[in-house]
Amino acid sequence: MKFERLAIPDVVLFEPKAFSDDRGLFFESFNQRAFDAAVGGRVAFLQDNHSVSRKNVIRGLHYQLPPHAQGKLVRVVRGAAYDVAVDIRRSSPTFGKWVGALLSAENRCQLWLPAGFAHGFVSLEDDTEFLYKTTDFYDQGSERSIRWDDPDLAIHWPVSGAPIISSKDSTASSFRQAEVFD
Ligand SMILES: Cc1cn([C@H]2C[C@H](O)[C@@H](COP(=O)(O)OP(=O)(O)O[C@H]3O[C@@H](C)C(=O)[C@@H](O)[C@H]3O)O2)c(=O)[nH]c1=O
């Protein structure tokens, strides 16, 4: 399992080692020991999520506030997505900065976002299947959403034209007005 820290170093991109043979392919999609060594601590996951999106769907930017904050380990098993992590930890030197990575069924990469990041992605193909593990359970009352097109964040989404977004995301908060992490 190769990994690299992105420009916001708490966000880690994993590239599993795949073994191909006549039958097809095998790879370890999660290894607790390798994961903990890469992120530098013991992380316990409590929930797995799976979504399917048409092309040009943007989901996000989402997070849950403490005490239900979630770290997320995200990947794509069908199609492709551009995944974005926004640092919303006020005391962080990279507060308000974002990083992105291409995740696809082909590259099998996974992105780790610890608690304290807002998360979103855009699907780049129809029927993009997005799988992720979270470190806490879903808690509707703790859920928050920041506008995907917030001008202060200025995220470069690889979309042409208007993306498809949920009604919830269309009324999301601006970054300036969002409740963030201390
Ligand atoms: C996230 C979530 C949603 N739901 C329900 C609530 C709602 O009726 C339906 C669809 O929820 P949403 O519209 O919030 O789904 P979605 O927009 O896909 O939300 C997800 O977006 C990505 C970017 C994330 O980072 C995730 O943490 C999550 O917020 O599923 C659960 O039951 N459990 C969950 O964990």
The ligand as a Gaussian input file, in Angstrom:
#p B3LYP/6-31G(d) Opt

LIG

0 1
 C      -24.836000      10.433000       4.975000
 C      -26.059000       9.582000       5.361000
 C      -27.277000       9.816000       4.809000
 N      -28.349000       9.055000       5.162000
 C      -29.652000       9.344000       4.540000
 C      -30.170000      10.750000       4.741000
 C      -30.873000      11.082000       3.453000
 O      -32.232000      10.696000       3.546000
 C      -30.211000      10.195000       2.415000
 C      -29.274000      10.968000       1.485000
 O      -28.385000      11.706000       2.310000
 P      -27.496000      12.873000       1.714000
 O      -28.273000      13.636000       0.715000
 O      -26.917000      13.608000       2.871000
 O      -26.349000      12.043000       0.955000
 P      -24.974000      12.603000       0.371000
 O      -25.208000      13.932000      -0.210000
 O      -24.392000      11.543000      -0.461000
 O      -24.119000      12.789000       1.713000
 C      -22.793000      12.363000       1.785000
 O      -22.005000      13.266000       1.022000
 C      -20.611000      13.030000       1.075000
 C      -19.931000      14.131000       0.287000
 C      -20.082000      12.876000       2.449000
 O      -18.987000      13.315000       2.790000
 C      -20.900000      12.039000       3.367000
 O      -20.449000      12.138000       4.697000
 C      -22.366000      12.367000       3.257000
 O      -22.599000      13.655000       3.834000
 O      -29.486000       9.195000       3.139000
 C      -28.235000       8.039000       6.075000
 O      -29.233000       7.332000       6.398000
 N      -27.000000       7.767000       6.614000
 C      -25.903000       8.509000       6.304000
 O      -24.781000       8.224000       6.811000

